[in-house]
C-alpha cells in the first residue's frame, strides 16, 4: 500500500470487538463478516468472467445480473449460519425460511445500484433486522431493531445502527477486519448538496418542480443561497455520502407509467435508510409522513423516498403540499 507522509498505523477498534455477540448485534456482525468475499469479487471486475451477465428477472421485471444472484445466495448462506429465521430479499419473489426457531428476520437488498456494475461507480448493500414475529415483514419500519449498509467504493465501508447512533467501519486489509472509523454520525439540519435525477423533473408534481427551480436559482432566487448537485444512481452511495457530508436525496413519485408509487422498495431499501437517517438526526419520508410509519402493502412494495437534512426535508414537504 502507498504510504503518505502523514500516515500512521491503522487505528480504531475492530468491529468484532465492538459488537455484542448476541441479539441483533450478532446478526450485524455476521453480515459484516460476509462482505469481504463480495467486495473482492466486485474489485475483480471481468477478470474471471462477466458479473453483468443477465441470468433472470426479479419481481419488478428488473433484469438480474450474475452478481445480483450470487450476492443473494452468498448472503442467504451467511444469514442461515447466523440463525436468522427468515429473509426477504430483492432477488427472491417469496420470503425464504432459514431457521424455524430463529429470533430475528432480515430484509436485504444484496446489491444496491447493480445498474452500475462494471463501471467503478459506488455499489452497496442494505439490510434491516426485525425481531421474529407472526406478522413477519408486514409491519412498519418501527419494528426494526437494527439496520445497516455496505458501501463498495475506493474503500469498503460498513455502516450500522442497533438503535444507539450510527457508526461506520472501514475494511483494514492488513488486519483482514473492519475497524471502526467513525462513531455517532450526526446530520446538520441544513443541506447544501442535493441528490436527484434531474432528467425526470418534468414528470414531477408542480410543487416539486417549483422547489427544484428555486433550488437551481441559488443565491439569486428565493432560497438566497447556492446548492451543489450530486447524483450517484445508487441509494447506498447517496446514503453514505449524506451521512458523512450532509445533504438531502429525493426519488419522488412521478407521472411516468410504473412510477406513480415511486420506484424504491419500502422494506429492504427505504426502511434501512430511514432507520439510519433518523438515528443520525435527519428525516426520511415518502413526502407525506415518515417512511418508518408506512405499513407495507406487500413484500416488494414501492415508495417515494426523501431523506437527509431535516430543514430540507421540511422544505420538500411544503413544496409537495403546495
Rosetta silent file (secondary structure, phi, psi, omega in degrees, C-alpha in Angstrom):
SEQUENCE: XXXXXXXXXXXXXXXXXXXXXXXXXXXXXXXXXXXXXXXXXXXXXXXXXXXXXXXXXXXXXXXXXXXXXXXXXXXXXXXXXXXXXXXXXXXXXXXXXXXXXXXXXXXXXXXXXXXXXXXXXXXXXXXXXXXXXXXXXXXXXXXXXXXXXXXXXXXXXXXXXXXXXXXXXXXXXXXXXXXXXXXXXXXXXXXXXXXXXXXXXXXXXXXXXXXXXXXXXXXXXXXXXXXXXXXXXXXXXXXXXXXXXXXXXXXXXXXXXXXXXXXXXXXXXXXXXXXXXXXXXXXXXXXXXXXXXXXXXXXXXXXXXXXXXXXXXXXXXXXXXX
SCORE:     score description
SCORE:     0.000 S_00000001
   1 L     0.000  136.150  174.536    0.000    0.000    0.000 S_00000001
   2 L   -60.219  133.907  178.186    1.224    3.503   -0.817 S_00000001
   3 L  -106.205  130.594  176.952    2.199    5.320    2.361 S_00000001
   4 L   -89.459  154.042 -179.945    1.530    9.025    2.758 S_00000001
   5 L   -57.418  -27.641 -178.010    3.875   11.246    4.771 S_00000001
   6 L   -93.966    0.914 -177.734    1.092   11.808    7.295 S_00000001
   7 L   -68.123  157.238  175.554    0.123    8.123    7.600 S_00000001
   8 L  -145.080  172.128  176.209    0.370    6.203   10.853 S_00000001
   9 L   -57.274  146.608 -178.868   -0.559    2.663   11.882 S_00000001
  10 L   -56.995  138.254  179.154   -4.243    1.894   11.485 S_00000001
  11 L  -121.786  173.440 -179.034   -6.345    2.903   14.469 S_00000001
  12 L   102.790  138.376  179.453   -9.851    2.184   15.626 S_00000001
  13 L   -66.116  151.536  175.142  -11.237   -0.833   17.457 S_00000001
  14 E   -69.081  140.573 -176.796  -12.014   -3.987   15.487 S_00000001
  15 H   -57.485  -41.411 -179.034  -15.679   -4.281   14.639 S_00000001
  16 H   -63.658  -23.253  178.154  -15.936   -7.748   16.162 S_00000001
  17 H   -84.073  -15.553 -177.405  -14.687   -6.322   19.467 S_00000001
  18 H   -93.963  -39.970 -176.131  -17.340   -3.584   19.448 S_00000001
  19 L   -81.806  140.929  177.308  -20.465   -5.518   18.513 S_00000001
  20 L   -64.572  157.710 -177.322  -22.151   -7.757   21.042 S_00000001
  21 L   -97.851   15.640  178.121  -22.066  -11.487   20.396 S_00000001
  22 L  -144.419  166.863  178.771  -25.788  -11.946   20.921 S_00000001
  23 H    67.855 -157.285 -177.451  -29.067  -10.473   19.759 S_00000001
  24 H   -62.508  -32.266 -179.542  -29.375   -8.238   16.719 S_00000001
  25 H   -61.724  -33.165  177.655  -25.768   -7.064   17.065 S_00000001
  26 H   -67.518  -34.133  175.962  -24.580  -10.610   16.383 S_00000001
  27 H   -68.661  -42.013  176.067  -26.545  -10.602   13.115 S_00000001
  28 H   -57.036  -45.509 -179.414  -24.968   -7.252   12.195 S_00000001
  29 H   -64.010  -38.646  179.148  -21.527   -8.740   12.839 S_00000001
  30 H   -64.321  -39.071  177.613  -22.320  -11.807   10.722 S_00000001
  31 H   -64.523  -43.170  178.913  -23.334   -9.596    7.795 S_00000001
  32 H   -60.427  -41.675 -178.865  -20.102   -7.604    8.117 S_00000001
  33 H   -67.036  -22.644  179.851  -18.024  -10.793    8.092 S_00000001
  34 L   -82.560   -9.171 -172.737  -19.741  -11.875    4.863 S_00000001
  35 H   -75.881  -38.517 -174.269  -18.757   -8.708    2.977 S_00000001
  36 H   -54.723  -43.901  177.706  -15.043   -9.220    2.096 S_00000001
  37 H   -62.133  -35.791  177.931  -15.589  -12.032   -0.478 S_00000001
  38 H   -67.791  -43.929  177.947  -18.292   -9.952   -2.150 S_00000001
  39 H   -61.925  -39.219  179.840  -16.083   -6.857   -2.199 S_00000001
  40 H   -65.641  -38.303  178.615  -13.215   -8.898   -3.668 S_00000001
  41 H   -68.813  -38.061  175.245  -15.412  -10.202   -6.498 S_00000001
  42 H   -60.630  -43.216 -178.215  -16.593   -6.689   -7.270 S_00000001
  43 H   -66.592  -25.892 -179.040  -12.988   -5.490   -7.375 S_00000001
  44 H   -76.218  -15.582  177.362  -12.045   -8.284   -9.806 S_00000001
  45 L    54.451 -125.586 -177.090  -14.466   -6.968  -12.437 S_00000001
  46 L   -95.548   11.072 -176.789  -14.290   -9.050  -15.617 S_00000001
  47 L   -59.992  -33.925 -176.433  -11.032  -10.822  -14.810 S_00000001
  48 L  -111.592    3.974 -175.751  -12.851  -14.089  -14.074 S_00000001
  49 L   144.458 -177.203 -174.378  -15.988  -13.608  -16.158 S_00000001
  50 L   -99.371  106.467  178.839  -18.801  -11.133  -16.685 S_00000001
  51 L   -69.987  -12.981  179.627  -20.562  -10.067  -13.460 S_00000001
  52 L   -90.043   -3.041 -177.789  -23.114   -8.211  -15.601 S_00000001
  53 L   -54.722  131.175 -178.544  -24.307  -11.342  -17.425 S_00000001
  54 E   -78.730  125.647 -176.660  -28.117  -11.483  -17.370 S_00000001
  55 E  -123.677   -1.200  178.995  -29.330  -14.611  -15.607 S_00000001
  56 E   169.467 -167.424  176.302  -33.001  -13.829  -14.854 S_00000001
  57 E  -134.117  150.473  177.368  -35.537  -11.219  -13.762 S_00000001
  58 L   -96.280 -171.267 -172.804  -36.788  -10.212  -10.330 S_00000001
  59 L   -59.814  -33.414 -177.766  -40.329   -9.490   -9.128 S_00000001
  60 L   -89.652    4.275 -179.692  -40.466   -5.987  -10.657 S_00000001
  61 L    88.613    2.595  176.520  -39.201   -7.141  -14.024 S_00000001
  62 L   -71.081  138.313  179.248  -35.677   -5.818  -13.472 S_00000001
  63 E   -71.006  131.230  179.090  -33.062   -7.943  -15.173 S_00000001
  64 E   -90.694  129.327  177.568  -30.944   -9.859  -12.671 S_00000001
  65 E   -93.059  162.344 -178.152  -27.225   -9.890  -13.263 S_00000001
  66 H   -54.758  -39.156 -178.839  -24.905  -12.715  -12.277 S_00000001
  67 H   -69.709  -35.473  175.946  -23.562  -10.650   -9.394 S_00000001
  68 H   -55.173  -51.821 -174.906  -27.090   -9.871   -8.106 S_00000001
  69 H   -69.677  -41.366  179.912  -27.920  -13.560   -7.800 S_00000001
  70 H   -64.630  -40.362  177.867  -24.507  -14.590   -6.467 S_00000001
  71 H   -64.036  -41.313  176.757  -24.629  -11.870   -3.784 S_00000001
  72 H   -58.538  -51.136 -178.115  -28.125  -13.023   -2.804 S_00000001
  73 H   -61.993  -40.159 -179.695  -27.017  -16.662   -2.478 S_00000001
  74 H   -63.017  -44.186 -178.223  -23.891  -15.645   -0.551 S_00000001
  75 H   -73.749  -33.467  176.135  -25.839  -13.568    1.968 S_00000001
  76 H   -60.605  -42.991  178.730  -28.562  -16.204    2.390 S_00000001
  77 H   -62.411  -42.132 -179.314  -25.872  -18.711    3.393 S_00000001
  78 H   -66.240  -40.147 -178.336  -24.365  -16.230    5.878 S_00000001
  79 H   -72.728  -33.921  174.636  -27.753  -15.407    7.413 S_00000001
  80 H   -62.178  -45.834  179.919  -28.684  -19.080    7.698 S_00000001
  81 H   -64.834  -26.528 -179.748  -25.443  -19.742    9.581 S_00000001
  82 L   -82.881   -2.589  176.897  -26.194  -16.751   11.836 S_00000001
  83 L    87.860   12.451  179.892  -29.506  -18.304   12.939 S_00000001
  84 L   -63.601  140.272 -178.597  -31.848  -15.864   11.170 S_00000001
  85 L   -71.115  -55.967 -177.987  -35.423  -17.126   10.989 S_00000001
  86 E  -150.137  159.999 -174.164  -36.426  -15.786    7.570 S_00000001
  87 E  -131.857  137.346  167.267  -35.250  -13.379    4.890 S_00000001
  88 E  -110.241  118.758 -177.554  -36.945  -11.019    2.464 S_00000001
  89 E  -121.880  147.306  175.287  -34.592  -10.245   -0.433 S_00000001
  90 L   -59.907  -27.512 -173.347  -34.995   -8.110   -3.527 S_00000001
  91 L   -92.155   11.528  177.674  -33.728  -11.057   -5.538 S_00000001
  92 L  -137.734  134.543 -179.202  -36.422  -13.544   -4.445 S_00000001
  93 L   -65.310  -42.532 -173.858  -40.169  -13.370   -5.009 S_00000001
  94 L  -105.104  157.238  172.868  -41.057  -15.213   -1.812 S_00000001
  95 L   -67.330  138.668 -173.765  -39.886  -14.907    1.781 S_00000001
  96 E  -105.673  118.295  176.907  -37.183  -17.503    2.477 S_00000001
  97 E   -82.266  127.361 -178.649  -37.425  -19.585    5.657 S_00000001
  98 L  -110.948  -54.248 -177.876  -33.981  -20.393    7.059 S_00000001
  99 L  -135.296  112.567 -172.165  -34.279  -21.443   10.727 S_00000001
 100 L   -55.001  -36.499 -177.116  -37.714  -22.183   12.129 S_00000001
 101 L   -99.828   15.712 -177.838  -36.815  -21.139   15.665 S_00000001
 102 L   -63.404  150.581 -176.257  -34.696  -18.112   14.797 S_00000001
 103 L   -90.269  -11.569 -175.402  -35.119  -14.975   16.878 S_00000001
 104 E  -137.573  150.288  171.620  -34.713  -12.434   14.041 S_00000001
 105 E  -111.105  150.805 -179.387  -35.877  -11.747   10.499 S_00000001
 106 E  -129.661  131.693  169.867  -33.768   -9.849    7.949 S_00000001
 107 E  -105.698  132.537 -171.084  -34.827   -7.751    4.960 S_00000001
 108 E  -146.979  140.624  166.503  -31.973   -7.230    2.499 S_00000001
 109 E  -108.804  101.901 -171.081  -31.042   -5.753   -0.850 S_00000001
 110 E   -62.383  -36.857  175.687  -27.889   -7.779   -1.583 S_00000001
 111 E  -136.174  109.871  176.238  -26.571   -5.439   -4.295 S_00000001
 112 E   -93.983  134.260  179.621  -27.907   -1.891   -4.481 S_00000001
 113 L    84.170   28.444 -173.089  -27.145    0.061   -7.661 S_00000001
 114 H   -66.103  -12.227  172.960  -26.435   -3.002   -9.791 S_00000001
 115 H   -63.625  -16.213  179.928  -27.041   -0.965  -12.934 S_00000001
 116 H  -102.613   10.404  177.162  -23.538    0.384  -12.310 S_00000001
 117 L   -57.303  131.922  172.784  -21.798   -2.988  -12.057 S_00000001
 118 L    93.782   -3.664 -178.516  -18.584   -2.931  -14.034 S_00000001
 119 L  -117.090    5.880  176.259  -18.008    0.834  -14.318 S_00000001
 120 L    81.979    3.137  178.173  -16.450    1.562  -10.930 S_00000001
 121 L   -76.270  160.476 -178.008  -19.413    3.561   -9.587 S_00000001
 122 L   -60.521  137.079  171.993  -20.490    3.074   -5.948 S_00000001
 123 E  -126.330  170.038 -179.011  -22.437   -0.089   -5.196 S_00000001
 124 E  -166.455 -168.878  177.506  -23.741   -1.311   -1.894 S_00000001
 125 E  -143.342  145.610  177.190  -25.975   -3.441    0.275 S_00000001
 126 E  -129.890  144.410  177.446  -28.860   -2.521    2.578 S_00000001
 127 E  -154.687  155.413  168.738  -30.460   -4.508    5.377 S_00000001
 128 E  -135.466  155.898 -176.325  -32.733   -4.227    8.402 S_00000001
 129 E  -124.225  130.272 -179.670  -33.267   -6.631   11.284 S_00000001
 130 E  -124.162  143.933  171.571  -36.609   -7.284   12.988 S_00000001
 131 E   -60.875  141.575  177.482  -37.479   -9.477   15.980 S_00000001
 132 L   -58.182  137.471 -176.288  -39.235  -12.641   14.823 S_00000001
 133 L  -158.329  148.601  178.551  -42.997  -12.165   14.915 S_00000001
 134 L   -56.826  -26.158  178.592  -46.034  -13.839   13.326 S_00000001
 135 L   -72.597  -15.158 -179.230  -46.566  -10.662   11.240 S_00000001
 136 L    59.972 -124.312 -177.400  -43.213  -11.201    9.574 S_00000001
 137 L   -95.842    4.298  179.969  -42.397   -8.270    7.310 S_00000001
 138 L   -85.143   45.859 -178.981  -45.976   -6.915    7.250 S_00000001
 139 L  -128.552  161.260  174.695  -45.023   -4.362    9.921 S_00000001
 140 L   -70.408  165.229  178.565  -43.959   -0.748    9.876 S_00000001
 141 H   -65.309  -12.794  177.220  -40.268    0.067    9.971 S_00000001
 142 H   -65.215  -16.896  178.542  -40.658    0.984   13.653 S_00000001
 143 H   -75.703  -18.628 -178.443  -40.403   -2.759   14.324 S_00000001
 144 E   -65.443  141.007  177.786  -36.772   -2.795   13.148 S_00000001
 145 E  -111.708   -9.098  177.819  -34.175   -3.023   15.902 S_00000001
 146 E  -161.116  157.437  176.884  -31.093   -2.631   13.701 S_00000001
 147 E  -157.305  163.913  178.953  -30.119   -1.652   10.186 S_00000001
 148 E  -170.601 -179.668  179.298  -27.015   -1.153    8.126 S_00000001
 149 E  -153.837  158.670  168.129  -25.345   -0.864    4.765 S_00000001
 150 E  -117.282  139.759  175.854  -22.178   -1.701    2.903 S_00000001
 151 E  -120.116  116.165  179.660  -20.573    0.779    0.528 S_00000001
 152 E  -101.303   99.714  178.611  -18.232   -0.688   -2.089 S_00000001
 153 L  -134.848 -140.479  176.320  -16.142    2.165   -3.468 S_00000001
 154 L   -69.874  -17.755  166.858  -12.462    3.044   -3.286 S_00000001
 155 L  -123.806  161.136  173.411  -12.836    1.849    0.305 S_00000001
 156 E  -104.474  114.440 -176.050  -15.151   -0.811    1.676 S_00000001
 157 E  -117.922  146.809 -178.025  -17.259    0.783    4.400 S_00000001
 158 E  -130.839  113.340  178.517  -19.882   -0.735    6.665 S_00000001
 159 E  -105.101  143.844 -178.050  -22.407    1.477    8.435 S_00000001
 160 E  -154.435  162.082  170.641  -24.762    0.213   11.112 S_00000001
 161 E  -148.690  136.544  170.774  -27.035    1.104   13.982 S_00000001
 162 L  -110.539   24.992  178.407  -28.560   -1.028   16.701 S_00000001
 163 L    96.770    7.760  179.267  -30.617    1.904   17.940 S_00000001
 164 L  -131.113   57.031  179.665  -27.803    3.797   19.659 S_00000001
 165 L    89.434  170.348 -178.726  -26.477    6.065   16.916 S_00000001
 166 L  -110.090  132.663 -177.678  -24.865    5.420   13.543 S_00000001
 167 E  -131.191  156.450 -178.062  -21.313    4.129   13.278 S_00000001
 168 E  -131.962  134.644  171.549  -19.061    3.220   10.343 S_00000001
 169 E  -111.931  149.052  178.075  -16.315    0.667    9.988 S_00000001
 170 E  -120.016  138.812 -178.059  -13.726    0.595    7.174 S_00000001
 171 E   -68.746  124.636  177.087  -12.082   -2.580    5.885 S_00000001
 172 E  -102.889  104.570 -175.226   -8.456   -2.820    7.008 S_00000001
 173 L   -63.575  -32.218 -179.258   -6.732   -5.116    4.502 S_00000001
 174 L   -69.376  -39.413  179.363   -3.693   -5.542    6.724 S_00000001
 175 L   -86.090  -12.360 -174.855   -5.757   -6.703    9.696 S_00000001
 176 L    53.502   48.326 -179.245   -8.258   -8.518    7.451 S_00000001
 177 E  -161.873  160.063  172.018  -11.027   -6.984    9.520 S_00000001
 178 E   -81.273  136.672  170.831  -13.272   -3.935    9.767 S_00000001
 179 E  -111.806  140.441  176.902  -12.088   -1.179   12.088 S_00000001
 180 E   -68.520  120.739 -176.557  -14.494    1.386   13.491 S_00000001
 181 E  -111.487  -20.753  178.854  -13.570    4.628   11.738 S_00000001
 182 E  -146.019  140.234 -179.298  -16.482    6.949   12.606 S_00000001
 183 L  -131.194  148.056  173.765  -18.880    6.959   15.522 S_00000001
 184 L    51.383   54.980  178.673  -22.161    8.690   16.346 S_00000001
 185 L   -64.223  141.015  178.618  -22.623   10.431   12.996 S_00000001
 186 L  -134.244  136.332  178.937  -24.986   13.421   13.082 S_00000001
 187 L   -88.257  136.362  169.785  -26.576   15.288   10.183 S_00000001
 188 L   -68.435  146.030 -177.607  -26.623   19.067   10.078 S_00000001
 189 L   -69.802  -21.414 -178.572  -30.222   20.311    9.744 S_00000001
 190 L  -105.073  137.219 -179.619  -29.405   22.424    6.663 S_00000001
 191 L  -102.138  142.079  172.175  -28.395   20.857    3.337 S_00000001
 192 L  -117.793  -11.966  178.415  -26.012   22.354    0.800 S_00000001
 193 E  -124.388  128.703 -175.839  -25.800   19.307   -1.511 S_00000001
 194 E  -121.413  138.377 -179.787  -28.894   17.774   -3.108 S_00000001
 195 E  -118.488  120.236  171.112  -29.127   14.458   -4.996 S_00000001
 196 L  -162.578  161.777 -179.928  -31.822   13.714   -7.566 S_00000001
 197 L   -87.741   99.158 -174.518  -32.221   12.597  -11.172 S_00000001
 198 H   -65.428  -20.147 -178.848  -32.890   15.881  -12.993 S_00000001
 199 H   -66.774  -18.154 -179.599  -33.869   14.078  -16.205 S_00000001
 200 H   -98.669    1.372 -172.335  -37.188   13.124  -14.552 S_00000001
 201 H   -58.230  -35.940 -177.310  -38.019   16.571  -13.224 S_00000001
 202 H   -66.269  -14.929  179.561  -40.577   17.316  -15.943 S_00000001
 203 H   -93.942   -3.911 -175.073  -42.665   14.368  -14.702 S_00000001
 204 L   -76.709  167.475  172.342  -42.845   15.599  -11.106 S_00000001
 205 L   -63.133  148.255 -176.264  -45.760   17.253   -9.324 S_00000001
 206 H   -53.940  -42.060 -178.943  -45.904   21.034   -9.975 S_00000001
 207 H   -62.863  -36.600  179.441  -44.947   21.985   -6.414 S_00000001
 208 H   -72.534  -35.350  174.561  -41.847   19.809   -6.554 S_00000001
 209 H   -63.255  -39.356  178.216  -40.847   21.281   -9.920 S_00000001
 210 H   -64.846  -40.021  175.844  -41.142   24.751   -8.381 S_00000001
 211 H   -57.165  -44.662 -178.710  -38.901   23.642   -5.488 S_00000001
 212 H   -66.005  -38.729  177.749  -36.272   22.482   -7.989 S_00000001
 213 H   -63.215  -43.655  178.550  -36.429   25.757   -9.930 S_00000001
 214 H   -63.318  -37.753  179.692  -35.919   27.742   -6.748 S_00000001
 215 H   -62.355  -46.981 -177.005  -33.024   25.471   -5.801 S_00000001
 216 H   -68.664  -25.197  179.509  -31.236   25.980   -9.129 S_00000001
 217 H   -69.452  -18.049  173.853  -31.678   29.744   -8.917 S_00000001
 218 H    58.444 -138.703 -175.180  -29.304   29.680   -5.964 S_00000001
 219 H   -67.296  -18.513  178.509  -28.404   32.955   -4.307 S_00000001
 220 H   -86.276   -7.088 -178.086  -30.297   34.898   -6.991 S_00000001
 221 L  -105.500 -169.050 -175.716  -33.545   33.071   -6.230 S_00000001
 222 L   -67.915  -19.744  178.079  -35.937   32.854   -3.276 S_00000001
 223 L   -75.952  -25.344  174.727  -33.662   30.422   -1.389 S_00000001
 224 L    72.241   13.600  176.909  -30.942   33.072   -1.235 S_00000001
 225 L  -155.825  159.665 -178.169  -28.011   30.648   -1.338 S_00000001
 226 L   -88.069  151.112  177.083  -26.255   28.289   -3.734 S_00000001
 227 L  -124.945  151.779  168.715  -26.533   24.499   -3.717 S_00000001
 228 E   -98.066  155.529 -179.177  -24.357   21.742   -5.130 S_00000001
 229 E  -120.880  140.251  175.432  -25.874   18.818   -7.021 S_00000001
 230 E  -139.516  145.940  172.834  -24.900   15.130   -6.905 S_00000001
 231 L  -151.234  108.077 -176.976  -26.460   12.015   -8.419 S_00000001
 232 L   -96.871  -10.778 -179.797  -24.725    8.656   -7.983 S_00000001
 233 L    61.590   27.652  173.528  -27.650    6.475   -9.175 S_00000001
 234 L  -149.512  118.046 -175.060  -27.202    4.198   -6.146 S_00000001
 235 H   -59.184  -36.898  179.169  -29.159    4.838   -2.960 S_00000001
 236 H   -63.798  -42.102  177.938  -26.382    3.385   -0.800 S_00000001
 237 H   -59.815  -41.786  178.338  -23.821    5.727   -2.328 S_00000001
 238 H   -66.608  -43.199  178.894  -26.070    8.685   -1.596 S_00000001
 239 H   -58.904  -48.480 -177.430  -26.762    7.451    1.944 S_00000001
 240 H   -61.560  -45.497 -179.690  -23.064    7.005    2.711 S_00000001
 241 H   -64.861  -43.066 -177.965  -22.151   10.434    1.345 S_00000001
 242 H   -67.748  -39.138  176.807  -25.015   12.195    3.136 S_00000001
 243 H   -61.696  -35.969 -177.105  -24.211   10.528    6.464 S_00000001
 244 H   -86.407  -35.005 -171.102  -20.587   11.678    6.141 S_00000001
 245 H  -119.186  -10.406 -177.258  -21.021   15.062    4.438 S_00000001
 246 L    89.719  173.734  178.354  -24.652   16.081    4.873 S_00000001
 247 L   123.464 -166.868 -179.357  -27.263   16.901    2.262 S_00000001
 248 E  -147.527  154.920 -177.614  -30.573   15.524    1.019 S_00000001
 249 E  -132.217  144.115  172.764  -31.792   12.948   -1.506 S_00000001
 250 E  -143.029  135.850  170.410  -35.084   12.574   -3.323 S_00000001
 251 E  -133.399   83.794 -172.801  -36.618    9.917   -5.544 S_00000001
 252 L   -80.497  168.476  165.140  -40.238   11.067   -5.793 S_00000001
 253 L   -66.412  153.920  175.325  -43.248    9.543   -7.439 S_00000001
 254 L  -149.461 -178.570 -170.185  -43.846   10.924  -10.928 S_00000001
 255 L   -83.191   -2.521  179.422  -46.248   10.757  -13.860 S_00000001
 256 L   -69.886  147.330  175.969  -44.436    8.072  -15.867 S_00000001
 257 L   -57.440  130.068  178.966  -46.154    4.676  -16.133 S_00000001
 258 L    88.496   -2.018 -178.451  -44.992    2.489  -13.273 S_00000001
 259 L  -116.825   10.028 -177.866  -43.612    5.385  -11.213 S_00000001
 260 L   -65.844  -22.380  176.621  -46.787    6.615   -9.539 S_00000001
 261 L  -110.705   23.015 -174.129  -45.718    4.995   -6.257 S_00000001
 262 L    77.600 -172.460 -175.976  -42.047    5.813   -6.623 S_00000001
 263 L  -138.262    2.832  176.458  -39.516    3.184   -7.604 S_00000001
 264 E   -97.366  147.633 -176.817  -37.566    2.272   -4.464 S_00000001
 265 E   -81.393  132.090 -174.970  -38.580   -0.735   -2.378 S_00000001
 266 H   -64.346  -54.648 -164.315  -40.040    0.106    1.004 S_00000001
 267 H   -74.319  -45.154 -172.364  -38.999   -2.823    3.195 S_00000001
 268 H  -107.703   -0.690  171.365  -35.428   -3.638    2.171 S_00000001
 269 H  -113.813  -56.967 -170.501  -34.241   -0.336    0.699 S_00000001
 270 H   -78.332  -36.187  178.310  -36.100    2.558    2.296 S_00000001
 271 H   -63.055  -47.579  176.837  -36.624    1.219    5.827 S_00000001
 272 H   -58.303  -42.637  178.736  -32.886    0.598    6.403 S_00000001
 273 H   -61.320  -47.213 -177.638  -32.075    4.057    5.041 S_00000001
 274 H   -63.043  -41.515  179.112  -34.782    5.691    7.174 S_00000001
 275 H   -58.219  -47.575 -177.820  -33.669    3.852   10.319 S_00000001
 276 H   -68.194  -43.435 -178.652  -30.093    5.065    9.883 S_00000001
 277 H   -63.698  -42.804  177.865  -31.027    8.620    8.881 S_00000001
 278 H   -64.916  -38.047  177.516  -33.322    9.046   11.893 S_00000001
 279 H   -63.222  -26.906  179.708  -30.604    7.660   14.153 S_00000001
 280 L   -92.664    7.257  176.607  -28.292   10.360   12.745 S_00000001
 281 L    89.288    8.683  177.727  -30.802   13.148   13.452 S_00000001
 282 L  -100.159 -166.956 -179.911  -32.206   13.506    9.942 S_00000001
 283 E  -131.267  149.122  177.053  -35.558   12.706    8.393 S_00000001
 284 E  -139.360  120.695 -173.715  -36.748   10.142    5.856 S_00000001
 285 E  -137.608  170.596  172.480  -40.255   10.389    4.412 S_00000001
 286 L   -99.689   10.779 -176.741  -42.444    9.392    1.479 S_00000001
 287 L    98.659  -10.865  179.204  -43.457   13.028    1.005 S_00000001
 288 L  -124.409  -38.791 -179.505  -46.383   12.735    3.394 S_00000001
 289 L  -159.470  175.833 -177.523  -45.020   11.119    6.559 S_00000001
 290 E   -59.101  137.612  176.789  -42.097    9.173    7.974 S_00000001
 291 H   -56.424  -39.565 -175.858  -41.006    6.116    5.999 S_00000001
 292 H   -68.732  -10.519  177.735  -40.793    4.138    9.242 S_00000001
 293 H   -96.093   -5.927 -178.298  -44.535    4.673    9.826 S_00000001
 294 L   -73.232  138.314  174.296  -45.637    3.199    6.499 S_00000001
 295 L   -94.638  121.177 -178.440  -47.482   -0.119    6.537 S_00000001
 296 L   -63.185  140.857  174.396  -46.302   -2.309    3.622 S_00000001
 297 L   -88.460  -13.694  178.887  -48.953   -3.365    1.142 S_00000001
 298 L  -173.687  169.948 -175.291  -46.817   -6.322    0.118 S_00000001
 299 L   -64.910  -25.663 -177.810  -43.274   -7.655    0.473 S_00000001
 300 L  -116.113   34.565 -178.102  -41.994   -5.793   -2.581 S_00000001
 301 L   -60.397  139.439  174.198  -43.962   -2.563   -2.092 S_00000001
 302 E   -90.953  159.898  172.912  -42.673    0.605   -3.789 S_00000001
 303 E  -156.749  149.517  163.931  -42.493    4.062   -2.201 S_00000001
 304 L   -66.531  159.094  179.863  -41.244    7.564   -2.951 S_00000001
 305 E  -144.320  129.433  173.584  -38.261    8.486   -0.774 S_00000001
 306 E  -131.109  124.998  179.377  -36.928   11.801    0.545 S_00000001
 307 E  -148.096  157.405  176.157  -34.171   11.719    3.142 S_00000001
 308 E   133.603 -141.039 -174.676  -31.421   13.786    4.708 S_00000001
 309 L   -60.273  133.484 -171.921  -31.153   17.152    6.444 S_00000001
 310 H   -60.791  -40.355 -177.540  -34.287   17.941    8.436 S_00000001
 311 H   -66.413  -38.296 -179.685  -34.754   21.517    7.197 S_00000001
 312 H   -71.982  -35.726  176.302  -34.565   20.494    3.532 S_00000001
 313 H   -65.135  -36.066  174.605  -36.985   17.616    4.044 S_00000001
 314 H   -62.709  -41.545  178.576  -39.379   20.141    5.620 S_00000001
 315 H   -64.281  -39.136  177.177  -38.979   22.361    2.549 S_00000001
 316 H   -64.850  -41.572  177.297  -39.714   19.411    0.279 S_00000001
 317 H   -59.595  -45.710  179.775  -42.838   18.574    2.278 S_00000001
 318 H   -60.674  -40.250 -179.760  -44.057   22.164    1.947 S_00000001
 319 H   -65.970  -39.471 -179.070  -43.443   22.065   -1.810 S_00000001
 320 H   -69.826  -30.320  179.722  -45.376   18.813   -2.201 S_00000001
 321 H   -83.613  -16.971 -175.086  -48.342   20.170   -0.253 S_00000001
 322 L   -78.743    0.000    0.000  -48.344   23.472   -2.144 S_00000001
